[in-house]
Amino acid sequence: MEQMLEDLKRIEAEAKSRFEQVGKQEELNELRVKYLGKKGELTAILKGMGKLSGEDRPKVGQIANEIRQSLEEVISAKTKELKEAALKRQIEEEKIDISLAGTKLEAGHIHPLTRIIDEIKEIFLGMGYEIGEGPEIENDYNNFEGLNLPKDHPARDMQDSFYITEDTLLRTHTSPMQVRTMAAKVPEYPVKVICPGRVFRRDDDATHSPMFHQVEGLVIDENISMADLKGTLLKVMKQLFGEDREIRLRPSYFPFTEPSTEVDVSCGICGGKGCRTCSDTGWLEILGAGMVHPNVLEMAGYDSSKLQGFAFGLGVERIAMLKYGIDDLRVFYDNDIRFLGEF
Ligand code: DAH
């Protein structure tokens, strides 16, 4: 019995000191199995109790139980301590220093071309226009024929096109939206619409891109004259470029308007006196326009003896270049953040 008690005391002391030194919960679990488990050291000693006398057995049993209990207490105290230490460590590691500077999120902004289109839309909405949109893949009729440009018309040469089939192409201008708008509306009037969108031509240099943007305008009503066209465009240009700007109309030719005109806006750099930007003319060419050709009205089903209309086509890139003083149109499509960041 003496030997047994000695062994128990030794195991108790050894277990306690090892439990105390443990730094991880897993190690503690392993030690618990080693000392207190079914195949543990304490159990191994108790297995020898059969050899003890009936008198000694309960004594040793009691002492063994006390030892087990006291070791369990050490383990649970240690477990608690380890948990607290782990939590403390976690809190330390995850501490957020709210005095540190934050990560700045760079907000993007609207592309300069989109901004011009938005501005143009606002101006026309304010004058009671509707806004229309149409497909970039068009048929020959809408892009050309319905605009008084029959097959083999020489004016088709002005718009070098990307054909998909003989009858379908990437629209070369937004003017097919005139044909589409009239087809959807006839015989109703007035028509008062602008249609912004992408257009495509086989051109590629500093002032021409194979893809660019236009805004088409169409007005159809009774008693519409060239004066309405000029008044409208003057108002728009003043809102777009500034109240001090003037416009002038020069005769031109488009198959879908008669008469046709090229519209210039006075140069903002020299105020109309003449400078490098305006090639010493004092004027900048800005858009094509005219009175809707009677053939175009008739083909759409409108009575050209009763109704008139005016139409215009603005080049968005051209306006952006003049407004922001940009001399190479390709910068709009390069996606160079240094350029885009200027706006
Ligand atoms: N569609 C013409 C072009 O791209 C521009 C244009 C001229 C549109 C006169 C019009 C217009 O509506 O009346 O060259």
Residues whose N, C-alpha, C, O or C-beta is under 5 A from the ligand:
A	BS01	DAH	T172 H173 S175 G217 F254 T257 G288 A289 G290 A311 F312 G313
